Every structure is written in C-alpha cells, then in structure tokens.
C-alpha cells in the first residue's frame, strides 16, 4: 500500500506520505510506525509487478510519492498525470 497516514499532533492531526503492508485479513501491518500511533491510513494497494517496474524505472522504493531517502526523485509525475495502468492495483481477496 502507498498513500498517506494520519497521526496525532498538536494541531489535531497531521498526515504524511507513507507506505505499509496489509495482512491477508486486510489489517494494516506497518513496521515503520509504533503500534497504535497512526489514526488512519488512506492508500492504494499496488501490485508487485507494478512496484517492481516502477522501482526499476525510478531507482527508488517510493512508487507514487516522494522517497524520503531519495527526495530528488520527486513524485511520480508520469503516473500522477496519466493514471495507473490496469494491472497496477491489487485488491486483497477479502475486498472482492
């Protein structure tokens, strides 16, 4: 999954670009944030094929958004302008 996460802050909430995993039951599995820290996740479930292709093209793990390690790669303007190909989204079985 890649999208945005909402976390508590002083100005009731703040959000940032983020990536996380889903379990086979559709639960968030986020090794980057402490359990219970995020209030909400909003994102797109991306297929493995699409992620591999985009990593090869962009040289970064961030598929749609900025990579905090390689920030100079920027957002994926091609995808943001043209949209996702049909094979890019991978819906978990529990949502079908």
C-alpha positions in Angstrom: 0.0 0.0 0.0 1.1 3.5 -0.7 -0.6 6.7 0.3 -1.0 8.8 3.4 -1.1 8.2 7.1 -2.8 10.4 9.7 -1.1 10.7 13.1 -1.9 12.7 16.2 -0.2 16.0 16.7 -0.7 19.3 18.4 -2.9 20.7 15.5 -5.3 17.9 16.0 -3.8 15.7 13.2 -1.1 15.7 10.6 -0.6 13.5 7.7 2.3 12.4 5.6 3.2 10.2 2.6 3.8 6.7 3.7 3.8 3.0 2.6 2.7 0.0 4.6 1.5 -3.6 4.1 -1.8 -5.4 4.5 -2.2 -8.8 6.1 -4.3 -11.4 4.2 -7.2 -10.4 6.5 -6.9 -6.8 5.4 -5.3 -5.4 8.6 -2.6 -2.8 8.4 0.9 -4.2 9.1 3.2 -1.2 9.5 6.8 -2.0 10.6 7.8 1.7 10.3 5.4 3.2 12.9 4.8 2.1 16.5 1.6 0.1 17.0 -1.4 2.3 17.6 0.4 5.5 16.6 -1.4 6.1 13.3 -5.0 7.2 13.4 -5.9 6.4 9.8 -4.4 5.1 6.6 -5.5 6.2 3.1 -3.8 4.5 0.2 -3.8 2.4 -3.0 -2.9 -1.4 -2.9 -0.3 -1.7 -5.6 0.6 -4.9 -7.4 4.0 -6.5 -7.0 4.5 -6.3 -10.8 3.8 -2.6 -10.9 6.0 -1.9 -7.9 9.0 -3.8 -9.4 8.6 -1.9 -12.7 8.4 1.5 -11.0 11.4 0.7 -8.8 13.4 -0.2 -11.9 12.3 3.0 -13.7 12.7 5.4 -10.8 15.5 3.9 -8.8 13.5 4.4 -5.6 11.2 2.3 -3.4 8.5 5.1 -3.5 6.2 4.3 -6.3 3.8 7.2 -6.3 5.1 9.8 -3.9 8.4 11.2 -2.6 11.1 8.9 -1.2 12.5 10.5 2.0 15.8 8.8 1.3 16.0 9.9 -2.4 13.9 13.0 -2.3 15.4 14.3 -5.5 13.5 11.7 -7.4 10.3 13.6 -6.7 6.8 12.4 -7.1 5.9 10.1 -10.0 4.6 12.8 -12.3 4.0 10.3 -15.2 1.6 8.2 -13.1 0.0 11.3 -11.5 -0.7 12.8 -14.9 -1.6 9.7 -16.9 -3.1 7.5 -14.2 -2.4 3.9 -13.1 -2.3 1.1 -15.7 -5.0 -1.6 -15.2 -2.5 -4.1 -13.6 -1.2 -1.6 -11.0 -3.9 -2.0 -8.4 -4.0 -5.3 -6.4 -7.2 -5.7 -4.3 -6.9 -8.0 -1.4 -9.1 -11.1 -1.6 -11.3 -10.1 1.3 -12.5 -7.0 -0.6 -13.6 -8.8 -3.7 
